[in-house]
């Protein structure tokens, strides 16, 4: 008589049995789990139970095929097995226990995962991060940080950690050996149960240096130091539910689904192309050439999770990819989306990307110049060398088990009307190129983009998402003392822009916002900053929608103004106008007696009297109502907008 505990047995089965044995015993396990459902059971299989299992096998055959799909397909359809030899598809592994795990997850303390953690968990659950089966414990974390290796010696280049605050650990009563539910913050759905191996404090300085190179301006290091919590929790997870996606669902393949898809198409060699940017004709030529040279097919595998701040949104990019796909030879390419949270980690990230694509069934992977690098720091110095990523992958080529294809810089030859790799073009040959900076300029001003550079259907998508400046939203942010004239300027500017037409105009006066949005706030520094943050949020949303926003708070503190600028500039332009009217003039023309009441102590924390005003050093325009009329100031602002192309439609 055979006796085994199901969770330990499944894990050991993947590591210790050959493929036919895995499939046979998984089938037996699946059917038996349909017959016996309980929290922690011991399965006894004897001869007397065989007929029952055969009957159940017949009844549940369709569900069984789905359950076994990752085990059936990964060794058969591709020359390339997953990293570590086994696809750790936890969703398929734990599907027979769904009801049991769902019920338990409702009884456990829960952690709401943020966007990065959700991206990581999804790729843990579907096997994209194989051989990982959970978030790294301290042993695995230290091994990866120091030596790019898990505790068992397997190659893995990027720490995959679940960060949490000490306060939350105490509030939830978490400790080693305990179990905790991992929950989606978007809809409160239970996604997984983590069994805690350990709770540990990482050396963030060491992680920053070893993994990302140590430059404090690196976006991943900024995230690590400013947003990542102080403690990490490590442990394996059990899958409860898949993440819910509502965009491009048909294109979001799991590794097992992609492998099945490749097998259905009869593909045995697949070149994967990673991108976080729109694709143009040169990218199409590059990928087609790479596939033909290797008698392979192409997987366009763009990242749609978290990328570099400032990147084009993934909705626009996916529409571009969909527009481009018909330009490939029939049957050559497949588009699949990857919900990865990039770290922009250069050489380490390139190795990580290669592992992920191998898990998805690719046999070849294109690695470009400065692959997954964040570019330059504020001093103009590259975070990584141009070929560091390729060197790193070459070092671990045998262990990675995926062939690296060097990204070739393509250039257009107008006389031949074709693209060729730059290093193959004869000296003196006429070539044409458009840089990313030049492309963005053309999109902003509505300048033509030639068909030799990008296909018309791609340009159409980009223009819809990147309208010319005269169709874009913007914010005029007026700051100055009370009665400095900023409200009068704001009202006059609103009338002028409404006369101009072409876009809606929204006015956010300080007193209006105070009464409608911030009535409960006082005038402490904290409350003032909160008020400005609310104004910035509203302005950013209106700017994103294409409106002209005129905001006119006092906004006395420099950091609050900078934060407002940062928030708005994610969606459009921000113009800071300092209304630098002297306090003497503002007080002399105060017909409501506000300054007098403040000086008598009847109004506390009044800017300019008993509270400070920090003059901006970064204003686009400085004006003074004592020396200029409101009409002339409005004209200056309009000229500034016209010079930037924001009012071009009126000409």
Secondary structure, DSSP 4 states (H G I P E B T S, - for coil): -EEEEHHHHHHHHHHHS-HHHHHHHHHHHHHHHHH---SS-EEEE-GGGHHHHHHHHHHTHHHHHHHHHHHHHTTTS-SSPPTTSS---HHHHHGGGHHHHHHHHTTS-EEEE-HHHHHHHHHHHTTTTTT--EE--HHHHHHHHHHSB-TTS-B--S---EEE-HHHHHHHT--TT-EEEEEETTT--EEEEEE-SEEE---HHHHHHHHH-S-TTSHHHHHHHHTS-SEEEEEEEEE--PPP--SSGGG---HHHHHHHHHHHT---EEEE--SS---HHHHHHHHHHHHHTT-EEEE--B-SB--TTPPPHHHHHHHHHHHHTTSPTTSEEE--B--B---BHHHHHHHHHHHHHHTT-SEEEE-TTTTB--B-TTS-BSS-TTHHHHHHHHTHHHHTSEEEEPPPEEEETTTTEEEEGGGSPTT---B---HHHHHHHHHHT----TTTS-HHHHHHHHHHS--GGGS-EEEEEEE-TTSSHHHHHHHHHHHHHHH-SS-EEEEEHHHHHHHT-TT--SSHHHHHHHHHHHHHHHHHHHHTT-EEEEE-----HHHHHHHHHHHTTTSEEEEEEE---HHHHHHT-TT-HHHHHHTTSS-S-BTTTB-----SS-SEEE-TTTS-HHHHHHHHHHHHHHTTTTGGG-
